[in-house]
Amino acid sequence: MRPNPLTNAAPLTRWLLPLAISAALAACGGGGGGGVAFPPISGTPTPPPSSTPNEGKSGPKALIVEIDGLTHAVLRDAIAQKKVPAALQSLQLAPAWTGGTDGALSEQPATDGPGWATLLTGTWVPRHAVRADTADQRIDAKLAPSVFAFAKQKKDAGYLTASVTANALYPNLLLAETGTLDTAVDCAGADACVTANTTRLIGAGYDLLVAQYSAPAAAAANGLRSDSYQRAVSDTATAVGQLLARIAQRTANDAKEDWLVILTTGHGLDAFGGVTSLKDVDNKTVFIASNKTLPALPAVGATSPADDTALRQSAAATDIAPTVLRHLGALPATAAYNLNGQALQATTAVQQLAARTSADRSSIELSWTLAGDLGGPVQVLRDGKPIATLPAGATRYTDPVKAATDGLYAFQYTVAAGGANVSVSAQIAYVKVGLVNLFPLDALPALDLNATATLVPMAADADGGSLVADDNFLPPYRVQALRVDSRIKNASGMAGYKLLQTRDVTTSPAVAAFTFGFWLRTDATCSQGVSNGASVIANKNYDTGDNAGLALGLFSNCELRFNTGTGSGRGEIKGKHFLSAGRWAYVAMVVDKAGKNMSGYVFDPVKGTQTGSVALSNALVAALGGLGKGIALNEDATGLYYQRWSASPRGAMDFNDFAIWNRALTAEELTAIYTSGQPLSALAP
C-alpha cells in the first residue's frame, strides 16, 4: 500500500530542530572525528497552535522511530564535535546493546529480523522466535506479544495503534498476531510513504505508533562517508522532523498530551557500513535517544563501548518496549512479566540478568547487576510465582530444580527490584540426582532430609557427638558441623556414630552403583593417623582390610585409604589420597557394582584434587555389605575398633553434609559440589 503523500507537512519547530539535525548528522564519520558534513537542514518558525481541536483523545502517547543504518558512534561523534546546535546537548542519547547474550539461550543474530522482533516485543529469541531475515519468520504471538498487543489489553484506555514500515520484511513478522493493530502500512521501501502516513496518523490521534525508515541502511553499503549515505540520513532526518513537528503542534493545542519519543536502530554496522554474521561489538551496539529523562538509562552521553563487557553495562534493546508500555500505563504486572528488558523510568536498573545450569545439573543459578536505588529487597519469581525475597543489593540466587523425572525443563525467571522487572528464559537438562540420604549435620540430633536413614551414637551411653561452629561452607550457608570424638566411650569401650539406612545401597540388588560423599576434617596434627590407623567410616570389622565390607582408613602422613574386603582378600586404593591436617576436604567413595570398580576422590584445599580407582572382583562386590550393621563414623561397625587397637589413638573427626547416592557421581559433579561453597540442600532437589 502506498498512500498519497501529504502535501502540507508541518514545518519543524524550534524545539524539534536539534533532534532532527542530530539524526541528520548522526552519519558524519566515525568516532575519530573526521566526519563529513551533511547537507544543512534549514530551521523554520515554530508553528502556531491550530484553531482546530486535536483529533482523538489526550493523555499519554508514544512514537518509536526505528532508523535502519543509523549508528550510535556517528551520532555521538557529531554531537561531540559540536556540529549541531547547543540545544541538542539536552537530548538523552546513550549506547545500548542487542543480539542477546553470547553462548546463552538469548543469543540471536544482530540483523534486521531478530532486531525488529526484539524492538516490538521487548524479548530475545527464546520468546519471539525470529532467528533470521527470511520471509517465513513470525513473531510467536503467544510467548511474545507485541507492544501493540499490550496496549490493546488496556481496554479502558482505548488506545489506537499503528505500524508504518519501509522494510519489506517487517510486516510479515507480525502476521501471527491479529487484532492488535488498528492501522498497518507497508510502504514497500518508500520512506516518503512512512513520513506521510505516520504524520497523518499522529494527526488523527493515534496513541502508539512505530515508524521505520530504511534509506540509510540501503545507502550504508556505499560507506558511511559516501555522498549517498549522507543524503539518505539527511532526508531521513527531515522526515523525522516532520513527525515531531506534528507532535509539537498537537501538544501546543493540548498541554495534557504527553508524548514519549524514542529513536533507535535495530542493529549496528561494521566499520565499512555492512552487516555481518560476526557478533562483534560494533554490530551489537545500538542506541536509545529519548525526549524524556529516563532514570535507569545508563551511559547517557558516553562514547560507544570498546568491548562487549562495557557494552553490557548499557541499556538493552529489550528495554524500549517496556519503557513505552510503562509510559502508556500498560506494563504487565510483576507476576505476569515475561519481558527481557525493564522500563527505564524505574529508579533501579536491573542489568545483565543471566541464568545458567549448575555443574551438577540440579539447579539454575541466576545472576544480575544492580544500579541506582538499592534500598529495597529483591524478589525472584519463577513462572510468575515468587520463590525468594532477597536482601537489598542481592545479585545472585540459586534455584534448586525439583522434577519427578529426567528431561528438558524450561523456566521463566523474573527479578524485581526498585520498581524494575526483568525476565530471562532458562532451561535445564535435568537428571534426577538419586540422592538417597542427606545429613546436613548442622544440628543434633542428626536428621536425614529424606527421612530414610538414622545417624545416632553407637552406644546411648557414649555420645561423642557435638557441634562445631566453623563448618566448611561460605556465607550465607556457614552454620555448624558434627564432631565425633571417639575418646568419649562407654564402659565397654564402645564409641563413634552409626548411620543405618532403611535400604542399604551396598547390598540392594536394585542399586547398581552408589556414592558416599562428605566433608571431613582431622585435628591439627592428624594425630589419629598412626600405628594401625583410624577408621573414618566402615561397615566392617576393620581389624584387617581383608574383612568383608568397606572402609575408609586414616594412616600416617594423613593418608586416606579406600578399602573393600571379601574376608580373605581386599581391593584397596592406597598411596594416592592425602589430607591437609586440620583443613576441610571433600571425600567421595564411588562404587560401581555393575561395572566392578571403586573410585576414590579427595578434594583438598592445599593438595588439590586426588583420584584413584581399583577393580573389584565378584567376591568383593558380594561382600560390600560388611557386617550389615550400618556405617560407623570414627569407628568400625563393631564400635570397638579403638578398644581392640589401643595403639591407634582415639580422637575427634569433624564431618559435614554426609550424603549417599544410589548412582555413581561423575568427577565433574563431585568437583561442582566441592567448588560450590554451598551445602547439598541448596543445590539438590
C-alpha positions in Angstrom: 0.0 0.0 0.0 1.4 3.4 -1.0 -0.9 6.2 0.2 -0.7 9.7 -1.3 1.8 11.8 0.4 0.5 14.7 2.5 1.0 18.0 0.7 1.0 20.3 3.7 3.5 18.7 6.1 4.0 20.8 9.2 7.4 22.6 9.3 10.0 21.9 12.0 9.5 23.7 15.4 12.4 25.2 17.2 12.3 22.6 19.9 12.4 19.8 17.4 15.1 21.2 15.2 18.0 19.9 17.3 16.6 16.4 17.2 16.1 16.5 13.5 19.6 17.8 13.0 21.1 15.2 15.3 19.5 12.5 13.1 20.9 14.1 10.0 24.4 14.4 11.4 24.4 11.0 13.0 26.1 9.7 9.9 29.0 12.0 9.8 32.1 9.8 10.2 33.0 7.5 13.0 34.4 8.1 16.5 37.6 9.6 15.1 36.1 12.9 14.5 36.8 13.0 10.7 33.2 13.1 9.6 31.9 14.9 6.5 29.2 17.5 6.9 25.7 16.6 5.7 23.6 18.9 3.6 22.2 21.5 6.0 18.7 21.5 7.3 17.1 24.9 7.5 15.1 25.9 10.5 11.6 27.2 10.2 9.4 29.1 12.6 7.5 27.3 15.3 4.0 26.6 14.0 1.3 28.2 16.0 -1.4 26.1 17.7 -4.1 25.1 15.4 -7.5 26.6 15.8 -9.0 23.2 15.2 -9.1 20.9 18.2 -6.9 17.8 18.1 -8.5 14.7 16.8 -8.5 11.7 19.2 -8.1 11.9 22.9 -5.5 13.5 25.1 -3.2 11.7 27.6 -0.1 9.6 27.2 1.1 8.8 23.7 4.2 7.2 22.2 6.2 7.3 19.0 9.0 4.9 18.3 11.2 5.7 15.3 13.5 2.9 14.1 16.1 4.0 11.5 17.9 1.2 9.9 21.5 2.1 9.2 22.0 4.8 11.8 24.7 4.0 14.5 25.4 5.3 17.9 29.0 6.1 17.1 28.4 8.5 14.3 25.6 10.2 16.2 27.6 10.7 19.3 30.6 11.9 17.3 28.6 14.6 15.6 27.3 15.9 18.9 30.8 15.8 20.5 32.2 17.9 17.6 29.5 20.5 18.1 28.3 20.0 14.6 24.8 20.6 16.0 23.3 23.5 17.9 23.9 23.6 21.7 20.3 22.7 22.4 21.0 19.2 21.1 23.0 18.6 24.3 19.8 18.1 26.2 19.0 15.0 24.1 19.1 11.9 26.1 21.4 9.7 23.9 23.0 6.5 25.2 24.5 3.4 23.7 22.5 0.2 24.0 23.1 -3.4 23.1 21.3 -6.1 21.1 21.9 -9.7 20.0 21.2 -11.4 23.3 23.9 -13.0 25.4 26.6 -14.9 23.5 26.5 -18.6 24.3 23.2 -18.3 26.2 19.6 -19.2 25.1 19.1 -15.5 24.3 21.8 -15.3 21.7 20.4 -14.1 18.4 21.8 -12.6 15.1 22.4 -8.9 15.1 20.4 -8.5 11.9 17.1 -7.0 10.7 14.5 -9.6 11.6 15.6 -10.5 15.1 16.3 -6.8 15.8 12.8 -5.8 14.8 11.2 -8.6 16.8 13.1 -7.5 19.9 12.1 -3.9 19.4 8.4 -4.8 19.1 8.3 -7.4 21.9 11.0 -6.5 24.4 12.2 -10.1 24.3 15.0 -12.2 22.9 14.8 -15.1 20.5 13.7 -17.8 23.0 10.4 -16.0 23.2 9.9 -14.0 20.0 11.3 -17.0 17.9 12.6 -14.8 15.0 16.0 -16.2 14.1 16.7 -15.0 10.6 15.8 -12.4 7.9 13.6 -14.6 5.8 10.0 -14.2 4.8 8.9 -17.3 6.7 9.8 -15.9 10.1 7.0 -15.0 12.5 6.9 -13.5 16.0 5.5 -16.0 18.4 2.4 -14.1 19.4 1.7 -16.3 22.4 5.1 -16.2 24.0 6.0 -12.7 22.9 3.0 -10.3 22.5 4.0 -7.1 20.8 3.7 -3.6 22.3 0.6 -3.2 20.3 -1.0 -6.3 22.0 -0.2 -5.0 25.5 -1.6 -1.6 24.6 -4.8 -3.2 23.4 -5.1 -5.1 26.6 -5.6 -1.8 28.5 -9.1 -1.7 27.2 -10.2 1.3 29.4 -7.6 3.5 27.6 -8.9 2.6 24.1 -5.5 3.1 22.5 -5.2 3.4 18.7 -2.1 1.6 17.4 -0.3 1.8 14.1 2.8 0.5 12.4 4.3 2.1 9.3 7.3 0.4 7.8 9.6 0.7 4.8 11.5 -2.6 5.2 9.6 -5.3 3.2 10.5 -8.0 5.8 8.9 -6.4 8.8 5.2 -6.7 8.1 5.5 -10.5 7.8 6.8 -10.8 11.3 3.5 -9.8 12.9 1.3 -12.0 10.8 0.7 -14.4 13.6 -0.7 -11.6 15.8 -4.2 -10.4 14.9 -6.4 -7.6 16.1 -3.7 -5.6 17.8 -3.0 -3.0 15.0 -5.7 -0.5 14.0 -3.6 0.5 11.0 -0.6 -1.2 9.4 1.0 0.4 6.4 3.6 -1.5 4.3 5.5 1.2 2.4 7.5 -1.3 0.4 10.8 0.5 0.6 9.4 4.1 0.2 10.5 6.3 3.1 8.3 9.2 1.9 5.3 6.9 2.4 6.5 6.3 6.0 6.6 10.0 6.7 3.2 10.8 5.0 1.3 8.1 6.8 2.9 8.5 10.2 2.2 12.2 10.1 -1.4 11.6 9.1 -1.8 9.0 11.9 -0.3 11.4 14.5 -2.8 14.0 13.4 -5.6 11.5 13.6 -5.0 11.0 17.3 -3.3 7.6 17.3 -1.7 6.8 20.6 1.1 4.3 19.9 3.0 4.5 16.6 6.0 2.7 15.3 7.6 4.2 12.2 10.6 2.6 10.4 12.9 4.1 7.8 15.3 2.2 5.6 17.1 4.7 3.3 20.3 5.0 5.5 20.7 1.2 5.6 20.3 1.0 1.8 23.0 3.6 1.3 25.4 2.3 4.0 26.7 -0.3 1.7 28.5 2.5 -0.2 30.3 3.5 3.0 29.4 5.8 5.9 31.2 8.7 4.3 29.7 8.3 0.9 27.5 11.0 -0.7 24.6 8.7 -1.0 24.7 7.8 2.7 25.0 11.4 3.8 22.0 12.3 1.6 19.9 9.4 2.9 20.5 10.3 6.5 19.7 14.0 5.8 16.5 13.1 4.0 15.5 10.8 6.9 16.3 13.5 9.4 14.0 15.9 7.6 11.3 13.3 7.5 11.6 12.6 11.3 11.4 16.3 11.9 8.0 16.4 10.1 6.7 13.7 12.5 8.0 15.6 15.5 6.6 18.9 14.3 3.2 17.4 14.0 3.5 16.1 17.6 4.6 19.6 18.7 1.5 21.1 17.1 -0.7 18.7 19.0 0.9 19.4 22.3 0.6 23.1 21.7 -3.1 22.6 21.2 -3.4 20.4 24.3 -0.9 20.6 27.2 -2.3 17.3 28.6 -0.9 15.3 25.6 2.2 13.6 27.0 4.4 12.2 24.3 7.3 9.8 24.7 9.5 9.7 21.6 12.3 7.2 21.2 14.7 6.9 18.3 16.7 3.7 17.9 18.0 1.3 15.3 17.8 -2.5 15.0 21.5 -3.4 15.0 24.9 -1.8 14.5 27.1 -1.8 11.4 30.7 -2.7 10.9 33.4 -0.2 10.1 32.5 -0.5 6.4 28.8 0.1 6.9 28.0 -3.6 6.5 26.0 -6.2 8.4 27.9 -9.5 9.0 27.3 -12.7 10.9 30.2 -11.8 13.2 28.7 -10.6 16.5 31.4 -8.0 17.3 30.8 -5.0 19.5 30.1 -2.7 16.5 27.3 -5.0 15.2 25.7 -5.3 18.7 25.8 -1.6 19.5 22.6 0.3 19.0 21.3 3.4 20.7 18.4 4.9 22.6 17.6 8.6 22.2 14.7 9.9 24.2 12.9 13.2 24.6 12.5 12.4 28.3 14.9 11.8 31.1 14.9 8.1 31.9 16.5 7.4 35.4 17.5 3.8 34.6 19.1 4.7 31.2 22.9 4.4 31.9 25.8 5.9 30.0 23.9 9.0 28.7 26.4 11.0 26.6 29.0 8.3 26.8 31.1 7.1 23.9 30.4 3.8 22.1 31.7 1.0 24.3 35.0 -0.5 23.1 34.3 -4.1 24.1 31.4 -6.4 25.0 31.9 -6.2 28.7 31.5 -2.4 28.7 28.6 -2.6 26.2 26.7 -5.0 28.5 26.7 -2.3 31.2 24.5 -0.2 28.9 20.7 -0.5 28.4 19.4 -3.2 26.2 17.3 -3.1 23.1 14.7 -5.1 25.1 14.3 -2.1 27.4 12.5 0.0 24.8 9.2 -1.9 24.7 8.7 -1.9 28.5 9.6 1.8 28.6 6.9 2.6 26.1 4.4 0.4 27.9 5.1 2.0 31.3 4.5 5.4 29.7 1.2 4.2 28.4 0.3 2.5 31.7 0.2 -0.8 30.0 3.2 -2.6 31.5 2.4 -6.1 32.7 2.3 -6.7 36.5 5.3 -8.4 38.1 3.6 -11.8 38.3 2.8 -11.7 34.6 6.1 -10.2 33.5 7.9 -12.0 30.6 9.8 -9.1 29.0 13.6 -9.4 28.8 14.0 -5.7 29.4 12.9 -3.2 32.0 11.1 0.1 32.0 13.8 2.8 32.0 11.6 5.1 34.1 12.4 3.0 37.2 14.8 4.3 39.8 16.7 0.9 39.9 18.4 -0.6 36.9 18.5 -4.4 36.9 21.0 -5.4 34.2 22.8 -8.4 32.8 20.3 -10.9 34.2 21.6 -14.3 33.3 20.7 -17.9 34.0 23.0 -20.9 33.8 22.6 -24.6 34.8 24.7 -25.6 37.8 27.6 -28.1 37.2 25.6 -30.9 38.9 22.6 -30.2 36.6 20.3 -30.0 39.6 19.8 -26.2 39.9 19.7 -23.0 37.9 22.0 -20.2 39.0 20.7 -16.6 38.4 23.0 -13.5 38.5 22.4 -9.9 37.7 23.8 -6.4 38.5 22.0 -3.5 40.2 22.4 0.2 39.8 20.6 3.3 41.1 18.3 2.9 44.1 19.4 -0.2 46.0 17.4 0.4 49.2 14.7 -2.2 48.7 14.5 -6.0 48.7 15.0 -8.1 45.5 12.2 -10.5 44.6 12.7 -13.6 42.4 9.8 -15.3 40.6 9.7 -18.5 38.6 7.0 -18.8 36.0 5.1 -15.9 37.7 5.3 -17.3 41.3 7.5 -15.7 44.0 10.2 -18.1 45.1 12.6 -15.8 47.1 12.8 -12.4 48.6 16.4 -11.4 48.9 18.0 -8.6 50.9 18.7 -5.2 49.3 21.6 -5.3 46.9 21.5 -9.0 46.3 22.7 -10.1 42.9 22.6 -13.9 43.0 20.2 -16.7 43.6 20.4 -20.5 43.1 17.1 -22.2 42.4 17.1 -26.0 43.1 15.1 -27.8 40.4 12.5 -30.3 41.7 11.4 -32.6 39.0 9.9 -36.1 39.1 11.6 -37.4 36.0 14.6 -36.8 33.8 14.1 -34.4 30.9 14.5 -31.0 29.5 12.7 -28.3 31.6 12.2 -24.7 30.7 11.5 -21.8 33.1 10.9 -18.1 33.0 12.5 -16.2 35.9 11.8 -12.6 36.8 13.9 -10.4 39.1 12.1 -7.4 40.6 13.8 -4.5 42.4 13.0 -0.9 42.9 10.1 -0.8 40.5 12.1 -2.6 37.8 11.2 -6.0 36.4 13.4 -8.1 34.1 12.9 -11.7 32.9 15.1 -14.3 31.5 14.4 -17.7 29.9 16.3 -20.8 31.3 16.3 -24.5 30.6 17.9 -27.4 32.2 18.6 -30.9 31.0 17.6 -32.3 34.4 18.9 -35.6 35.6 17.4 -36.9 38.8 20.3 -36.9 41.3 19.5 -40.1 43.1 20.2 -38.6 46.5 19.1 -41.3 48.9 20.2 -39.8 52.2 21.5 -36.4 53.2 22.5 -35.5 56.7 23.3 -31.7 56.8 24.9 -32.2 60.3 24.2 -28.7 61.4 22.0 -29.7 64.3 21.6 -32.5 66.8 20.1 -35.0 66.8 21.3 -35.5 63.2 18.4 -35.9 60.7 18.2 -37.3 57.2 16.4 -34.8 55.0 14.9 -37.8 53.1 13.9 -39.5 56.4 15.1 -42.9 55.2 18.1 -43.3 57.5 19.2 -42.6 61.0 22.5 -41.4 62.5 22.9 -41.9 66.2 25.6 -42.7 68.8 26.9 -46.3 68.6 26.0 -46.6 72.2 23.4 -44.5 74.0 25.7 -44.0 77.0 28.6 -42.9 74.8 27.5 -39.9 72.8 30.7 -38.4 71.4 28.8 -36.1 69.1 28.9 -32.3 69.4 28.5 -29.3 67.1 31.4 -27.1 65.9 30.7 -23.6 64.5 33.4 -23.4 61.8 32.0 -25.6 59.1 33.4 -25.6 55.5 30.7 -23.5 53.7 30.8 -20.0 52.5 28.4 -17.3 53.8 25.4 -17.2 54.0 25.4 -21.0 54.2 28.0 -21.3 57.0 26.4 -22.9 60.1 27.7 -25.9 62.1 29.2 -29.3 61.6 29.3 -32.6 63.6 32.3 -33.5 65.6 32.5 -37.2 66.5 35.0 -37.8 69.4 35.9 -41.4 69.9 37.5 -40.5 73.2 34.0 -40.5 74.6 33.2 -44.1 75.2 31.2 -46.3 77.5 32.4 -48.9 80.0 33.0 -51.5 77.3 35.0 -49.0 75.2 32.3 -48.5 72.5 32.4 -45.2 70.7 31.5 -43.4 67.5 28.4 -42.9 65.5 26.3 -45.2 63.3 24.4 -44.5 60.1 21.7 -47.1 59.4 19.7 -46.9 56.1 16.2 -48.2 55.5 17.6 -49.8 52.3 21.3 -50.4 52.3 22.7 -49.3 49.0 25.7 -51.6 49.4 23.5 -54.8 49.3 20.3 -53.8 47.5 20.1 -55.7 44.2 18.2 -52.7 42.8 21.2 -50.4 43.2 23.8 -50.9 40.5 26.2 -48.2 41.9 26.4 -45.9 44.9 28.4 -42.9 46.1 29.3 -41.8 49.7 30.3 -38.1 49.8 31.0 -36.0 52.8 33.2 -33.2 54.2 36.0 -34.3 56.6 38.4 -32.6 58.8 41.1 -34.1 61.1 42.6 -32.4 64.1 45.5 -30.0 63.6 48.2 -32.8 63.5 46.2 -35.7 62.0 47.0 -37.4 65.3 44.9 -40.5 64.7 46.8 -41.4 61.6 49.4 -43.6 63.3 50.0 -47.2 64.2 47.2 -49.3 62.7 45.4 -46.2 61.6 41.9 -44.8 62.3 38.6 -45.9 61.0 37.0 -42.8 59.3 34.0 -44.8 58.1 33.4 -48.5 57.9 30.6 -51.1 57.7 33.0 -53.9 58.6 35.2 -55.1 61.4 38.4 -53.2 60.4 40.9 -55.3 62.3 42.1 -56.1 58.8 41.3 -54.7 55.4 40.7 -58.2 54.3 37.5 -58.5 56.3 34.2 -58.3 54.4 32.8 -54.9 53.8 34.2 -51.4 53.0 36.1 -48.9 55.0 37.9 -45.6 54.7 41.0 -45.5 56.8 43.3 -42.7 58.0 47.0 -43.6 58.2 50.4 -41.9 58.6 51.1 -38.7 56.6 47.4 -38.1 56.8 46.8 -40.7 54.1 43.3 -41.9 53.3 42.9 -45.5 52.0 39.7 -46.7 50.3 39.2 -50.3 51.2 36.9 -53.3 50.3 37.4 -56.8 51.5 35.9 -60.3 51.0 37.0 -62.0 54.2 40.1 -63.4 52.7 41.3 -60.6 50.3 41.0 -57.0 49.6 40.6 -54.3 46.9 42.2 -51.1 48.0 43.3 -47.7 46.8 46.4 -46.5 48.8 49.2 -44.1 48.3 47.1 -41.7 46.3 45.0 -39.6 48.7 46.3 -37.3 51.4 44.6 -34.7 53.6 45.9 -31.4 54.9 45.7 -31.7 58.7 43.1 -29.5 60.3 41.6 -28.4 56.9 38.2 -29.3 55.5 38.3 -31.6 52.4 35.6 -33.3 50.4 35.8 -37.1 50.3 33.9 -39.4 48.0 33.8 -43.1 47.6 32.2 -44.2 44.3 31.4 -47.9 43.8 30.1 -49.3 40.5 28.8 -52.7 41.4 27.7 -53.5 37.9 31.0 -52.2 36.4 33.0 -53.8 39.2 35.0 -50.7 40.1 35.7 -48.4 43.1 37.0 -44.9 42.7 38.2 -42.6 45.5 38.2 -38.8 45.4 39.7 -36.3 47.8 39.3 -32.5 47.1 41.8 -30.8 49.4 42.3 -27.0 49.6 46.1 -27.4 49.6 46.8 -30.7 47.9 44.2 -30.3 45.2 42.1 -33.0 43.6 43.4 -36.5 44.1 41.8 -39.6 42.5 42.3 -43.3 42.3 40.5 -46.5 41.4 40.6 -50.2 41.7 38.8 -53.1 40.0 36.5 -55.2 42.1 36.0 -58.9 41.8 32.7 -60.5 42.0 33.6 -61.7 45.6 34.4 -58.1 46.6 31.1 -56.8 45.2 29.2 -59.6 47.0 30.8 -58.7 50.3 30.2 -54.9 50.2 27.5 -55.1 52.9 30.1 -55.9 55.6 28.5 -56.7 59.0 25.1 -55.4 57.9 25.0 -53.1 60.9 25.3 -49.8 59.1 28.2 -47.4 58.5 30.2 -46.3 61.5 31.8 -42.8 61.8 35.2 -42.5 63.6 34.8 -46.2 64.4 34.2 -49.5 62.7 30.9 -51.3 62.5 31.6 -53.1 65.9 32.1 -49.8 67.7 35.1 -51.3 69.4 37.9 -50.8 67.0 39.9 -48.4 69.2 39.2 -50.6 72.2 40.9 -53.5 70.4 43.7 -51.5 68.9 44.8 -49.2 71.7 47.9 -48.2 69.8 45.6 -46.4 67.4 44.8 -43.3 69.3 41.2 -42.1 69.8 40.4 -38.6 68.8 38.0 -36.2 67.2 37.0 -36.1 63.5 34.7 -33.5 62.0 32.0 -34.4 59.4 29.6 -32.3 57.4 26.9 -32.8 54.7 27.1 -36.6 54.7 25.3 -37.9 51.6 24.6 -41.2 49.9 23.5 -41.5 46.3 22.2 -44.6 44.5 24.3 -43.9 41.5 27.9 -43.2 40.6 28.6 -39.5 40.6 30.9 -38.2 38.0 34.2 -36.4 38.7 32.5 -33.2 37.3 29.6 -33.5 39.7 31.9 -34.0 42.7 34.1 -31.1 41.6 31.0 -28.9 41.5 30.0 -29.9 45.0 33.4 -29.1 46.3 33.7 -25.7 44.5 30.1 -24.5 45.1 30.7 -23.4 48.6 27.1 -24.5 49.3 25.5 -27.4 51.1 23.8 -30.0 49.0 20.5 -28.9 50.5 20.9 -25.7 48.5 22.0 -27.5 45.3 19.9 -30.7 45.0 16.2 -31.4 44.9 
